[in-house]
Amino acid sequence: MAFSHQNSNEDVGELKTGYEQLSKQVNELKVTTKELDTKVGDGTPVSTPATTTQAANTPVTTPPTTAVTTKTVVSGSVNMRSGPSTNGKVVRQLPKGEQVTPTGITASSAGFQWIQVKDPKGNQGWVVSTYIK
């Protein structure tokens, strides 16, 4: 799609409509996945591991599978990053003792297990799992 100043309002409208349609599809997929998990076997929720081939140093992300509770930062000045990688921008540094809420999404990258979390102020980012308990 090409953009121009003359049609900028139309372009923004098209982008918004596309985003809304994509968001709806993502939410429908989440519901469908949850329904499938509970319909397997005797109705007990199950998780089926996905088989994924990834290039070297590409994070492998796992969707949430269980309810999450808060966790405590166990080391001082832990970097909460924008992505599951040491290359991700530092969103903020978490002090020792701060409570964070895991979203349930995890990723493996460059030998580290990452967990996506939200801090008490609503900031969301990724931390290496060994720094929260």
C-alpha positions as CSV (number, residue, x, y, z in Angstrom):
1,M,0.0,0.0,0.0
2,A,1.4,3.4,-1.0
3,F,0.8,6.4,1.3
4,S,0.4,10.0,0.3
5,H,-0.3,13.3,2.1
6,Q,-3.5,13.8,0.1
7,N,-5.0,10.5,1.3
8,S,-3.6,10.4,4.8
9,N,-7.0,10.2,6.5
10,E,-8.0,7.4,4.3
11,D,-4.7,5.6,4.8
12,V,-5.1,5.9,8.6
13,G,-8.6,4.6,8.4
14,E,-7.5,1.6,6.3
15,L,-4.7,0.9,8.8
16,K,-7.1,1.1,11.7
17,T,-9.6,-1.2,10.1
18,G,-6.9,-3.7,9.2
19,Y,-5.6,-3.6,12.8
20,E,-9.1,-4.1,14.2
21,Q,-9.7,-7.1,11.9
22,L,-6.3,-8.6,12.8
23,S,-7.0,-8.1,16.5
24,K,-10.4,-9.9,16.1
25,Q,-8.8,-12.8,14.3
26,V,-6.1,-13.2,17.1
27,N,-8.8,-13.2,19.8
28,E,-10.8,-15.8,17.8
29,L,-7.7,-18.0,17.6
30,K,-7.1,-17.7,21.3
31,V,-10.7,-18.9,22.1
32,T,-10.4,-21.7,19.5
33,T,-7.1,-22.9,21.0
34,K,-8.5,-22.8,24.5
35,E,-11.6,-24.8,23.4
36,L,-9.5,-27.4,21.7
37,D,-7.3,-27.8,24.8
38,T,-10.3,-28.6,26.9
39,K,-12.0,-30.9,24.4
40,V,-9.1,-33.4,24.3
41,G,-9.6,-36.6,26.2
42,D,-11.8,-36.3,29.3
43,G,-12.1,-32.5,29.0
44,T,-9.1,-31.8,31.2
45,P,-7.1,-28.9,29.8
46,V,-3.9,-30.0,28.1
47,S,-1.0,-28.4,26.4
48,T,0.5,-29.9,23.2
49,P,4.1,-28.8,22.7
50,A,4.6,-27.2,19.3
51,T,7.4,-28.4,17.1
52,T,9.2,-25.4,15.7
53,T,12.4,-25.1,13.7
54,Q,14.2,-21.8,14.5
55,A,17.3,-20.1,13.1
56,A,20.2,-19.7,15.5
57,N,19.6,-16.9,18.1
58,T,16.0,-16.5,17.1
59,P,13.7,-16.6,20.2
60,V,11.3,-19.5,20.5
61,T,8.1,-18.2,22.1
62,T,5.7,-20.4,24.0
63,P,2.1,-19.1,24.5
64,P,0.6,-19.0,28.0
65,T,-0.8,-22.3,29.3
66,T,-1.6,-21.8,32.9
67,A,-2.8,-19.1,35.4
68,V,0.0,-16.9,36.6
69,T,0.7,-15.3,40.0
70,T,3.1,-12.5,41.0
71,K,6.8,-13.2,41.3
72,T,9.5,-11.3,43.1
73,V,12.7,-9.9,41.6
74,V,15.5,-11.7,43.5
75,S,18.5,-9.7,42.2
76,G,19.1,-6.0,42.0
77,S,18.8,-3.9,38.9
78,V,17.3,-6.6,36.6
79,N,16.8,-5.3,33.1
80,M,13.2,-5.6,31.8
81,R,13.6,-5.6,28.1
82,S,11.3,-4.9,25.1
83,G,12.0,-8.4,23.7
84,P,13.3,-11.8,24.8
85,S,16.9,-11.0,24.0
86,T,19.9,-9.1,25.5
87,N,19.6,-7.0,22.3
88,G,16.1,-5.8,23.4
89,K,15.8,-2.2,24.5
90,V,15.8,-1.8,28.3
91,V,12.2,-0.8,29.3
92,R,13.3,-0.2,32.9
93,Q,15.5,-1.7,35.7
94,L,13.6,-3.7,38.3
95,P,14.9,-3.3,41.9
96,K,15.3,-6.4,44.1
97,G,12.1,-7.2,45.9
98,E,9.7,-5.7,43.3
99,Q,6.7,-7.8,42.4
100,V,6.0,-8.5,38.8
101,T,3.2,-10.5,37.1
102,P,4.1,-13.0,34.5
103,T,1.9,-13.0,31.4
104,G,2.4,-16.7,30.9
105,I,4.4,-16.2,27.7
106,T,8.0,-17.6,27.7
107,A,10.8,-17.6,25.2
108,S,14.2,-19.2,24.8
109,S,17.0,-17.2,23.2
110,A,20.8,-17.5,23.2
111,G,20.8,-20.0,26.1
112,F,18.4,-18.0,28.4
113,Q,14.8,-18.7,29.4
114,W,12.8,-15.5,29.2
115,I,9.5,-14.6,30.8
116,Q,7.2,-11.8,29.7
117,V,6.1,-9.8,32.8
118,K,4.1,-6.7,33.8
119,D,5.3,-4.4,36.6
120,P,3.0,-2.7,39.1
121,K,2.9,0.4,36.9
122,G,1.6,-1.6,33.9
123,N,5.0,-1.6,32.0
124,Q,5.4,-4.9,30.1
125,G,8.7,-6.5,29.1
126,W,10.9,-9.5,29.3
127,V,13.3,-10.8,32.1
128,V,15.5,-13.8,32.4
129,S,13.7,-16.4,34.5
130,T,16.5,-16.9,37.0
131,Y,16.0,-13.3,38.3
132,I,12.5,-13.8,39.5
133,K,11.0,-16.3,41.9
